[in-house]
């Protein structure tokens, strides 16, 4: 039987969302799935009100508020549990800034059904376009010295080694096979680590051309001297990104080919963030401290500040 929107519970994870934008994000998603739930990670009240009380939410959207910021890994595991409780076959994970194009979920479902007929499915993900630069992100196959970057042909899909969590449609059977998301990573590389396990379990990860989503990468887009640009993050996020990537280098289940190309890429990123992006010294310190803590196996929430 073909999958339908009624088979999908979408869960949007929020933390201090942009109130001018979150309503549209939720409207686009609610129109395409059977159930939409918002998991809010301890967003502070403003004048005694939660943001969900000030924003016009789509009819039927439920909001579940966490008393603490539990991080993405724990939120995604809760999302899977909610989908199971509602009798859904799949969960659609969403970030607070991810805007689904019309027909995105239908396209994901069609390709999910087609791929599931060929073998165990881990997830299908949309083609995402950065909301600021207009750049269409490729799907990735790991390689050395460089990853292969692939674009699915119109109407088609491609096998990938990694899908970003936002916009991913994941059958609950895949989470049972690959295991839950790693809550210790807290935020960065949670999706990467789960994809490693999904591939190791023999599950397909599939990027879909005609499922499209606007998504914001990084905190800022910086133009570099001599042309080109790069997406940058705050020192705190740089700490978390570096900590978790280094932690994955040391894990037994991490593909060696990924580690081999990620080590020089991280060193190159450290050089660029130190040379071109303010605050340079804080960026360098954050990444060096993150590398040290990742090597030591530190997990959990980020430090109070970086």
C-alpha positions in Angstrom: 0.0 0.0 0.0 1.5 3.4 -1.0 2.5 5.6 1.9 0.4 8.8 2.5 0.7 11.9 4.6 -1.4 10.2 7.3 1.5 7.8 7.8 3.8 10.6 8.8 4.3 12.5 12.0 6.4 15.6 11.6 8.3 16.9 14.6 9.8 20.4 14.5 12.6 21.0 17.2 12.8 24.6 18.3 15.1 26.7 20.5 14.5 30.4 20.7 13.1 30.5 17.1 12.7 33.5 14.9 9.0 34.4 15.7 8.7 36.2 12.4 9.6 33.1 10.5 8.5 30.1 12.5 4.8 30.4 11.6 5.5 29.9 7.9 7.8 27.0 8.6 5.0 25.3 10.6 2.3 26.2 8.0 4.3 24.6 5.2 4.9 21.4 7.1 1.4 21.1 8.6 -0.2 21.2 5.1 1.8 18.1 4.1 1.7 15.6 7.0 -0.9 13.9 9.1 0.3 15.3 12.4 2.8 18.1 13.4 4.3 18.4 16.8 6.6 21.1 18.1 9.3 20.1 20.6 10.6 23.3 22.2 13.9 23.1 24.0 13.4 25.4 27.0 12.9 28.7 25.1 12.7 31.5 27.8 9.4 33.3 28.3 9.0 36.9 27.2 6.7 39.0 29.4 5.4 35.8 30.9 4.5 34.2 27.5 6.0 31.4 25.5 6.7 32.2 21.8 4.0 29.6 20.8 1.4 31.8 22.6 2.3 34.8 20.4 2.6 33.1 17.1 -0.4 32.0 15.0 0.1 28.3 14.8 -1.6 26.1 12.2 -4.7 24.3 13.4 -4.0 21.0 15.1 -0.3 21.7 15.8 0.7 20.5 19.3 3.5 22.0 21.3 5.5 20.0 23.8 7.8 22.1 26.0 10.9 20.8 27.7 11.9 22.3 31.0 15.6 22.1 29.9 17.5 22.2 26.6 17.9 18.5 26.1 19.7 18.9 22.7 19.0 17.5 19.3 19.8 13.9 19.9 17.3 13.6 22.8 14.7 15.6 20.9 15.0 13.3 17.8 14.6 10.3 20.0 11.5 11.9 21.6 10.3 12.6 18.0 10.5 9.0 17.1 8.7 8.0 20.3 5.9 10.5 19.5 5.5 9.0 16.0 5.3 5.5 17.4 2.7 6.6 19.9 0.6 8.0 17.1 0.8 4.9 15.1 2.8 6.5 12.3 5.1 4.6 10.0 7.6 7.4 9.6 8.9 10.5 11.4 9.8 13.7 9.5 12.5 15.7 11.4 12.4 19.5 11.0 14.6 22.4 12.2 13.0 25.7 13.1 14.3 27.4 10.0 13.5 24.7 7.4 10.8 25.7 4.9 9.4 22.8 2.8 8.4 23.5 -0.8 4.9 22.5 -1.8 4.8 18.7 -2.5 8.1 18.0 -0.7 6.7 15.3 1.6 4.8 13.6 -1.3 8.0 13.4 -3.3 9.8 12.0 -0.3 7.1 9.4 0.2 7.1 8.3 -3.4 10.8 7.7 -3.4 10.7 6.1 0.0 8.2 3.5 -1.3 10.2 2.9 -4.4 13.5 2.4 -2.6 11.9 0.3 0.2 10.8 -2.1 -2.5 14.5 -2.6 -3.4 15.9 -3.1 0.1 15.9 -1.8 3.7 15.5 2.0 3.8 17.2 4.2 6.3 16.0 7.7 5.3 15.1 9.9 2.3 16.0 13.5 2.3 15.2 16.6 0.3 17.5 18.8 -1.8 18.0 21.9 0.3 18.8 25.4 -0.8 20.5 27.9 1.4 18.0 30.7 2.1 20.6 33.5 1.9 22.9 32.4 -0.9 20.5 30.5 -3.0 23.1 27.7 -3.2 21.8 24.2 -3.8 23.6 21.8 -1.6 24.7 18.5 -3.1 24.3 15.0 -1.7 27.5 13.4 -0.5 29.3 10.1 -1.0 32.4 9.7 1.2 35.7 9.5 -0.6 39.4 10.3 -0.4 41.0 12.8 -0.7 37.6 14.5 -1.4 34.0 13.6 -1.0 31.9 13.1 -4.1 29.2 15.7 -4.4 26.1 14.6 -6.3 23.0 16.3 -7.6 20.0 14.0 -8.4 18.5 14.5 -11.8 15.0 16.0 -12.0 12.5 13.3 -11.0 15.3 11.1 -9.7 17.2 10.3 -6.5 20.8 9.4 -5.5 22.4 7.1 -3.0 24.1 9.1 -0.3 26.3 8.4 2.7 24.9 11.3 4.7 21.7 13.2 5.0 21.1 16.3 7.2 18.5 15.6 9.8 16.2 18.5 8.9 13.8 17.4 6.2 14.7 13.7 6.6 11.8 11.2 6.4 12.8 8.2 8.5 10.8 5.0 8.8 10.5 3.9 12.4 11.8 0.5 11.3 15.1 2.2 10.4 15.5 3.7 13.9 14.9 0.2 15.3 17.6 -1.2 13.0 20.2 1.5 13.4 19.5 2.4 17.0 18.5 5.8 18.5 20.2 9.1 18.0 23.3 9.8 20.2 22.2 12.1 22.9 25.7 12.7 24.1 26.7 14.6 21.0 23.9 17.1 21.9 23.7 19.1 18.7 26.4 18.9 16.0 27.1 15.7 14.1 24.1 13.9 15.6 22.8 13.2 12.1 26.2 12.3 10.8 26.8 9.7 13.5 23.3 8.1 13.0 23.9 7.9 9.2 27.2 6.0 9.9 25.2 3.4 11.9 22.4 3.3 9.3 24.8 2.5 6.5 26.6 0.0 8.6 23.2 -1.7 9.2 22.7 -2.0 5.4 20.1 0.7 5.2 19.8 3.0 2.2 20.1 6.8 2.5 18.6 8.5 -0.5 18.6 12.1 -1.7 15.6 13.2 -3.7 15.7 15.9 -6.4 12.1 17.0 -6.5 11.7 17.3 -2.8 13.0 20.8 -2.0 13.5 22.7 1.2 14.9 26.1 2.1 17.4 25.9 4.9 19.8 28.3 6.6 23.4 27.2 6.9 25.5 28.7 9.7 25.0 32.0 11.5 26.4 34.2 8.8 27.6 34.2 5.1 31.1 35.8 4.8 32.7 36.9 1.6 36.4 36.0 1.4 39.2 38.1 -0.1 39.7 37.3 -3.8 36.2 35.9 -4.2 34.3 33.1 -2.8 32.4 32.8 0.5 32.0 30.6 3.5 29.3 29.9 6.1 30.4 30.7 9.6 29.3 29.9 13.1 29.7 31.4 16.6 32.7 30.4 18.7 30.4 28.2 20.8 29.1 26.3 17.8 32.6 26.0 16.5 33.6 24.4 19.8 30.7 21.9 19.5 31.3 21.2 15.9 35.0 20.5 16.4 34.5 18.6 19.7 32.0 16.2 18.1 33.9 15.7 14.8 37.1 14.8 16.7 35.1 12.5 18.9 33.8 10.7 15.8 37.4 10.3 14.5 38.1 8.0 17.5 34.9 5.9 17.3 35.1 2.3 16.0 32.0 2.7 13.8 33.2 5.8 11.9 34.1 5.0 8.3 37.9 5.4 7.9 37.5 7.1 4.6 35.5 9.8 6.2 38.0 10.4 8.9 40.9 10.5 6.4 39.3 13.4 4.5 37.8 15.1 7.5 41.0 15.6 9.4 42.6 17.9 6.8 39.3 19.6 6.2 39.1 20.5 9.9 42.6 21.8 9.9 41.8 23.9 6.8 38.7 25.2 8.5 40.7 26.2 11.6 43.1 28.2 9.3 40.3 30.0 7.5 38.3 30.8 10.7 41.5 32.2 12.3 42.6 34.1 9.2 39.4 35.6 7.8 36.5 35.5 10.3 36.2 37.7 13.5 36.6 37.2 16.4 39.7 35.3 15.1 41.3 34.6 18.5 38.1 33.3 20.1 37.4 31.2 17.0 40.8 29.6 17.2 40.6 29.0 20.9 37.1 27.5 20.6 38.2 25.0 17.9 41.4 24.0 19.7 39.5 23.5 23.0 36.8 21.5 21.1 39.5 19.3 19.6 41.0 18.7 23.0 37.7 17.8 24.6 36.6 15.7 21.7 39.8 13.7 21.9 39.2 13.2 25.6 35.7 12.0 25.0 33.7 14.8 26.6 30.0 14.7 25.7 26.8 16.5 26.7 25.8 20.2 26.6 28.3 22.9 25.5 30.1 25.0 28.1 28.3 28.0 29.4 30.2 30.2 27.0 33.1 29.8 24.6 
